[in-house]
Amino acid sequence: MTAFKQLRALVQMSLRGIPQRLGTSIVIVIGTMCVVAVLVAMLSLGSGLREFSRLGARDDRVLVLSKGATGVPASSLENAVVRTIIDAPHIKKGDDGKPLATAVVNASAEGRRKIDNARVTFPFLGVDGQYFKVYPEQRLIAGRMFNPAVYEVIVSQSRTDALKNFDIGNKLHLRGVDWMIVGRYQGSGVADLSIIGDGDTVRSAYNKTTVEDVDAVLESPAAVDAFRAALASNPVTAVDVKTELEVLLGNNKGLTGLVDFVSYFVAVVMGIGATLAAVNVMYAVVDSRRREIATLRAIGFGGGPIVVSVLIESILLALPGALLGVLIAWLFFNGNTVSPFNITFHLAVTPALVALGILWATVMGILGGMAPAVRAARVPVADALRAT
């Protein structure tokens, strides 16, 4: 009998014997289910945050930061550099013939949450008249637009919903000045987390002489490299050009990295416990089949097929647990709204997480069955003779 036929026969025998070992089999299934459910549910937080960061990002929109800046807050662009960037080639022109580019001042503001009165910090953007042409998806939905050279702001819908005293007509006390809320806007993703005012007024209130970034819409997504090369060839502009998606993902990289680290750490700890339980269960299975395995060895079955058959049984017991764990995570977590880090978004159980959960369970099955499988292959043939 060939090794493949031996393996097929051994697997069939193992599967037929599972009903007789139902209790021990359920231990492996439940342990794997718990590990996969926790892993996928926790990773859905980072996955949801990444998907939230992508909302509203356009392939033809770029942000220009100062050279070497690790992020928008660390960037600083002088006025002369800003003018050079806005006049650079490959920036799309609006209906009025002006470049679709805007200089953005990034400051911060504070408020208190409605649910627990906790103090939170969020972005305060100072912009010029071109900003809403560069970001047309950010639209005014109530009130009016702020006036230049006046302490007026518009607030995002999410800030209005989450924070106290953020309705139109309220005043925000920032930097020793009362800013009147005159309008409410709605954006998507991280764009819906800010308040916005006149750029020069914000710069004056926050004692800023520079801006953090210049945002522009290019002629096409394919023009990104050409635009980057044009600025690199100009000695005046020592800058980095990043696509909007690169910036958005980079902004939340630290948070998603932390969430993923905690998720994997918890899953590894739980996985070790579940794998040890699987090892003990598979050892019990091997011991219960000791005479059967020894007899098979005596009639010519090789050690290799026996090792592989035990591993396959261990994996096949882990896979139902993986599927149940993924199903639980999807039913109870996918699409749920959460608000960690002062950001509201939806948990996301993605196909990639489903595949990861199944892979994780497969590895647990292999590790749980490896030592018992080797032990099964080493059962002395003499045991079969004594059994008979």
N, C-alpha and C positions, 0 to 999 in steps of 0.2 A: 504494500500500500504506500502510495506516495505521501510526502509530508503534507501536501495540500489536502488530500483526502483524509489524512489523520486529523488535521486541524479542523476540517469541517465536521467530522464525526464528534470530536471533542466539544466543539462549540454547541452542537445540537444536544449533546448529553448535558452540558452545563445549563442550557436554557430550559430543558425539560425538568431539571432539578430545582429551579428557582421556586416553584410553588411549595416545595417541601422545606425551603429555607426562607419563607416569606418574611418572618420576623427580622432576621438579620439583613435581608435585602432592603427592607423598609428603612433600616437605620442608615444605610448608605444614601438612599434616595432623599431622605429628610435632611441629613447633614449637608449634602450637596445643594439641595434646594435653598436652605437658609443662607449658605455662603454666597451663592449666585444672586439671590434676591437682594441681599445687602450690598454686594458689590455693584450691581447694575443700578440699584436705586440711588446709591451715593454718587456714582459717576454721572448719573443723569443730571445732577446739579451743575457740574462742570460743562457737560454737553449742552445743557440749556443756556448757560451763560455764554458759551461760544456762539450758539445760534442767535442769541439776543444781540451779540456784538456785530453780527453780520447784517442785521436788519437795516435796510436803507442804504447800504454801501453800494456805490456805483463804480464800475470798472474804469470809467473815464474821468473820475474825480480824484484829485491828488491833494496832499498836504505838503507844503514846503517848510522844513524846519531848519534851524541852524545846524551847521556841521557837527556831527557827533552827538547831538542831543538824544538822550535815551527815551524821551517822550515829549509830548507837547508842553507840559509844565516846565521842562528843563530847557526849552528852546528860547532864543532871544534874537530878534531880527531888527536891525536898525531901519530907520525910515528910508534911507537911500537904497538899501538892499530890497526893501519891500517894493519900491517903485520900479526897480530893475526887474524884479520877478514878474510883476503885473504886466510889464511891457514885453516880456519874453515871447518868442514865437511858440506856436502850437497850442496856445490858449484859445478856446472857442470864443467867438464874438457874439454878443447879444443882439437883439433886434435894434438896439440903439447904436450899435457899432462899438460899444465898449467891451473890453475883455471881461469874461465871466470869471473874475478873480476877486477875492476879498481878504483884507487883513483882519485877523481875529485877535482880540485881547482876551486872555484867559485869566480870570480871577476866581474867587470863591465866595460863597455866601453861606449863611447858616439859617436854620429854621428848626422848629420843633414838630415832631410827628404827632398826629392826632391820636394814635392808638395808645401811646405810652408817654408822651411829652418828652421823649428823648431828643437831645440835640443832634442834628445831622448836618453834614457839610455837603455842598453840591456845587456844580460849576456855575459861574456867572460870566457870560460872554459879552464882550463889547464888540460891536460890529458896525460896518458902514452900509450904505444903501445897496451895495451889490450882493450882500450876504444872502438875501432871500431869492435872488436869481441863481446863485450858485447852489442853494439848497431849496429848490421849489417845493419839495415835499413837506417842508415845514410851513404850515399855513395858519394864518390867523383864524380862529373859530369864534372869538367873542371879543367885544371891546374894540379898541383901535390900536394902531401902531404907535410906538413911542416916538417922541419928537427929539431931534438932535439938540445938544447943548442944554438938555433938561434932565433932571433926576427922575426919569420914568423908565419903567421896565415892562416887558411882557413875560408871562410865566408859562411853563409847560403844563399840559393837562395833568400829567402824573404828579407834578409838584403840588398843584391845586388839590388833587384828590388825597394826597398823603400828608400834607403839612397844614398846620394851623395858620389862620389869618393870611391865606394866599389867594383870596378872592379879589376880583376887580374892585378897586376903590380902597383896598387896604394899603398900608404903608410898611415898607421894610426898612429897618434901621441898620444900615451898613456903612462902615467906615465913617461913623459920625454924621451920616446924612440920611434923611428920610427919602426913600425912593417910592414913588407912587406906582402901584400896579394898574396899568391902563388897558391891558389886553391879555388874552390867553391864546396860546398856540398849541398845535398838535404836531408831533413829529413821529419818528419811528426809531426803535432801538435806543441807543444812548443819546440821540438827539432830543429825546423827550424827557430829559432829566435836568434841564437847565433853566435859568432865567436869562433874558437877553436885554441889553440896553445899548445906548449909543456908544460907539467905540471911544471917541475922544473924551466923553464924559466919564466913562469907566476908567480910562487911563489917568485922568486928572484925579479922580477920587482915590485911586489906589497908588498914586505916585509912580506911575510907570512911564518910562520914556521909550520903550520898545514894544513890539507885539510878539506873540509866541509863534504864530504860523500864518502862512498865506495859503488859502484854499482856492483851488481853481478847477474849472471844468475844461478838459482838453478837447481837441478836435475829434478824437476817437480814442478808444482804449489802446490802440496800436501806437498812439503818439507818446505814450509814457516815456519810453526809452529816448526818443528824440528830444523831448522836453528836458529830460534829465541831462542829456548830453549838451544841450544848449546852455543850460545854467552852469554845468561843470566847466565849459570852455570860457566862461566869463570870470575874470579874476575878482570882480566885485562881489560875486555871489558864492560864498563858501557855505553851501547848503546841502541838505539831504532831501531828496524827493521820494515820498512814499505814497503808495496808493492808499485810498481811504480804508480799504479792508485791512491792510497791513497795520495801520495806525490803530484801528478799532480792536483788532485782536491783540496787538501789543499792549494796549491800555489795560486789558483784563488778564494778561498772561500770568501775572503774579497770583491773582485770585484763583484762576482755574488750575494753576500748578499746585497751589496749596490744597485745594479741594481734591484734586486727583491723588495727591500724596496721601492725604488722610484716608481716602477711599481704599487705595491699594493696601495701606498699612493695616486697616481693620480687616480687609478681605484676607490678607496673608495670615494674620493671627487666627481668624476663624477657620481659614483653610487648613492650617496646621492641625487644629483640633479635629476637624472633619476628616482629614486624611489619616490621622492616627486611628480614628474610629474605624475608617474603612480598612486600614491594615489589620486591625484586630478582627474585624468581621471576615475578611478574606482568609486570615489564618484559620479561623474557625471553620470556614467552608472547606479549606484544604484538609484540615484534620478530619472533618466528617467524611471526606472522600478519600482518605488515605489508602484504604484497602483497594478501592476502585482504581485509583491512579497507579498503585503498585502493580495491580493485575494487568492494567493496560501496558505498563512498561514491560512486564514479563512476556506479553504476547507480541511485542515488537514496536510499540508506540515510542517515538523518540522524545527526548527531553525538550527539544525546541518547540514542537507543536503544543506540548503541555504548557510550557511557559506562556506562549502566545495566547492559548485558549483561556488561561486564567486572567491574563491582562484584558482580553476582549470582554470577558464576563464583568470585570471590575468597571471597565469603561461603559458597558451597556447599562450597568446599574446606576452609573453617575449621570448619564445623559437624560433620563426622565427627570431627575432632580434639577438638572440645568434648565430644561424646558419649563418646569413648574416655577422655578425661581424667576426666570425671565417673564413668565406670564404674570406672576404676582407683582413684580416691579412695574410692568406695563399697566396693569389694571389699577394699581393704587397710587402710582406716582406720575406716570406720563401725562403731561398737560397740566399738572397742578401748578398753581401760581404760588411763588415764594418771593420773599423780600429780604434776602440777606444782603449785607454790605450796602444797604440803602438803595438797592436796585430791585425793581420788580420784574420778574420774567417767569417763563414756564419751564418746568422740568421736561427733559427730552430723553426718552428711551429710544435711541436711534438703532437702525440695523447694525451699525458698527458695534454698539454696546451688546446687542443680542449675540452677535458672533463672538465677541470677547467673552461673554458669560459661558457660552458653550465650549469655547476653547479652554477656559479656566477649569471647567468641570472635567473636560477630557484629561487635562494634565493631572488633576486630582485623582482621577481614576487610574491613570498610569502609575503615579507615585504610590497610591494605595494598594495596587495589585502587584507591584514589582517584586517586593521581598517574598510575599506568599507564593508568587508564581515560581520563583527560583526554588523555594522550599519544596513545592509540589514536584518539580522536575528531579529533585534529589531524593525522593522517597525510595528507600531500598527495595529492590525487587524481592528480597527475602521475606518482606512483610506479606507479600501475596501468597507465598508458599505456606507461611504460618497460618494465614487466614483460611486457606483451603484445608 
